[in-house]
């Protein structure tokens, strides 16, 4: 199983630069392995943070949304969980990934919320 974590895009807000950093950048895991990916942002004080999943079958899907520390909607989906421990960080976790979980995960940030 492979989970790819490409570096997020750099977004521009007026003349302010918002940078998104995912750690680690790429993971190749065996089924049953645990997963933890952290995403940090700089260039803005109070961003909305998001995790998107991309698969060949479904394309891009917005999975997790966070507008503030301690609040992620939903907090879990399937075996994946997300937490926002700090205002400029959001984490993606799983206790045990499976073969069916192969996907690209993208962290994104915005100064505005994403409509449903």
Buried (B, 14 or more C-beta within 10 A) or exposed (E): BEBBBEEBEEBEBEEEEBBBBBEEEEBEBEEEBEBEBBBBBEBBEEBBBBBBBBEEEEEEEEBBBBEEBEEBEEEEEEBBBBBBEEBBBBBBBBEEBBEEBBBBBBBBBBBEEEEE
